[in-house]
């Protein structure tokens, strides 16, 4: 589904690109490797699912005036995310630092969005 808001669409693209770059960099790190790269991608998938949950929840509250079923959906989705994180770390034995690095791709996208906003507003002056 295409995102109607171009800022949020660019934010999601930035998060995806950031996660892919972090995963590629983890392959090059000493002590890294395929397991770390997969862990980064798994962390990125978790944070993307969390972002989509928050976005869907806010959209539901704003556009549908917050039905009680919305609250159930939020808790159900976060329960699924918790189970997914448990499976990734305890059962699949993915690298916890890699999952954390992947989850930071959303923060990286937020930093890129802030820089882009400052740059487009003219606050950043070239020397």
N, C-alpha and C positions, 0 to 999 in steps of 0.2 A: 504494500500500500504506500502510495506516494504521500509524503508529508506536505500539507498545504503551506505551512509556515517556512519560508526559505531560511530563516535563521536557525530554526531547529533542524532542518534538513542538513544544513552545512555543519551544524554541531555533531550530528550523528555521523556524517562523512568524516569529519576530523577525528572522532573517536575511533572509527574503524581504521582509518589510515594510521593513527597513532598506535593502535594495538598491533597492526601488522608490522610497523617499523620496530616497535619494541620487541616483538617476537623475532624478527630478523636479526636484530642486534644481539638477542640472547643466544643465537646460534654462534655468534662470533666471540662471545665472552669466554675467557678461560674458565673452565669449570661449567660452562653452559652446555649446550647440546640440544638434542631433539626433545628430551623430556622437559627441559626448561622452556623451550619454545612452545611446546604443546600446553604447558602450564600457563604461560602468558596468554595464549589464545583462549584457554578455558576461563581465566580470570576476566578477560575482555568480554566473553560471552555472558558471564554472570552479571557484570556491571551493566551491559547493554540491556539484559532482561530486566534488571532493576530499574533502569532509566525508563524503559517502556512501561513498566508497571506504574511508576510515579506519574508519567505523562498521561497514561490512560485514566488513572484515578483523578487527576486534576481535570481532564476533559470531561469525565463523567459528572464531577461536581459542578463544573461551570455550565455544561450544556444540558444536563438532565436534572439539575437541582438536587443532586445527592440522594438517591434512593438508598434504602438500607442494604440492598443487595450489593451495592458498590463497596461497602465496608467488608462484606464477606469475601468479595473478589480480591480485595487488597490483601487481606490476611492469608487467603488461600495461595495467592501468587508468591507472597513472601515465604510461606511455608514450603512451597515447591523449590524456591531458590535456596532455602536453608538445606533441604534434602540434597539438592544438586551439589551444593558446596561440600556437604559431608561426603557424598559419593566421590567427588573429585579428590578430596584430600585423604580420606580414610580408606576407601576401597580401591580407587585407581592409583593411589599413592603419587599424585602429581606433586610437584615441588611447591611448597607453600609460598616461598618468596616469588616464584614465577606467577602464581595466581594473584598475589598482591600487586606485582608489577602490571599484570594485565588489567586488574581492577583500577589501577591509576590512570589508564588510558582516558577515562572520562575526565579526570582532573587535567590531564594534558590538553584535551579538547577544550575545556573551559579556559585554560590559559591562552590557547591559540585564539579563541573567540574574543577574549579580553584585549589581546594585542591587536586583532583585526579591527575591533571597535575603536580603539584608541587611534589606530593608524587612519581609519576612514574618517574620523571626526577632525583630523588635522592636529590633534594634540601632540603627536610625535613630529618634531621638526627635524628636517635633514640638516646636516652640517655642511 
